Amino acid sequence: MTGLGIAFRIGTELVAGVVMGTGIGYFLDRWLHTGPWLMVVFFFLGSAAGILSVYRATSRMGRRKNENEP
């Protein structure tokens, strides 16, 4: 993968986690009439999931780079 491809992948994974978490929270709020509370909770859960995904992707890149070095 090129540097640009890696950057797009990491950015997409982070944004997707936040958008999915917020979307799930929004629809649960509308369904359960709980106000913005579930959206806020799921926003933070989605953010954490996105950050974890970025961390895993970058740690895999570091391991591959170290394996190729003598």
C-alpha positions in Angstrom: 0.0 0.0 0.0 1.1 3.5 -0.7 1.2 6.3 1.9 -1.9 7.9 0.4 -3.8 4.7 0.5 -2.9 4.1 4.1 -4.0 7.7 5.0 -7.3 7.3 3.3 -7.9 3.9 5.0 -7.1 5.3 8.5 -9.2 8.4 8.0 -12.1 6.4 6.6 -12.1 3.9 9.5 -12.0 6.8 12.1 -14.9 8.7 10.4 -16.9 5.5 9.9 -16.8 4.6 13.6 -17.9 8.1 14.6 -20.7 8.3 12.0 -22.0 4.8 12.8 -22.0 5.3 16.5 -23.8 8.6 16.2 -26.3 7.3 13.8 -27.2 4.3 15.9 -27.6 6.6 18.9 -29.7 9.0 17.0 -32.1 6.3 15.8 -32.3 4.7 19.2 -33.1 8.1 20.7 -35.9 8.7 18.2 -37.3 5.2 18.8 -37.1 5.3 22.6 -37.8 9.1 23.0 -34.7 9.5 25.3 -33.5 12.8 24.1 -29.9 13.2 23.1 -28.5 10.8 25.7 -28.1 7.7 23.7 -26.7 9.7 20.8 -24.0 11.1 23.1 -23.2 7.7 24.5 -23.0 6.0 21.1 -20.9 9.0 19.8 -18.3 8.2 22.4 -18.5 4.5 21.8 -18.1 5.0 18.0 -15.2 7.3 18.6 -13.5 4.7 20.8 -14.1 2.0 18.2 -12.7 4.3 15.4 -9.6 5.0 17.5 -9.1 1.4 18.3 -9.4 0.5 14.6 -6.8 3.1 13.7 -4.5 1.8 16.5 -4.7 -1.7 15.3 -4.1 -0.7 11.7 -1.0 1.3 12.6 0.4 -1.3 14.9 0.1 -3.9 12.1 2.1 -1.6 9.8 4.8 -1.3 12.4 5.1 -5.0 12.8 5.3 -5.6 9.1 8.0 -3.0 8.8 10.1 -4.6 11.6 9.8 -8.0 10.0 11.3 -6.8 6.7 14.3 -5.3 8.4 17.4 -7.5 8.9 
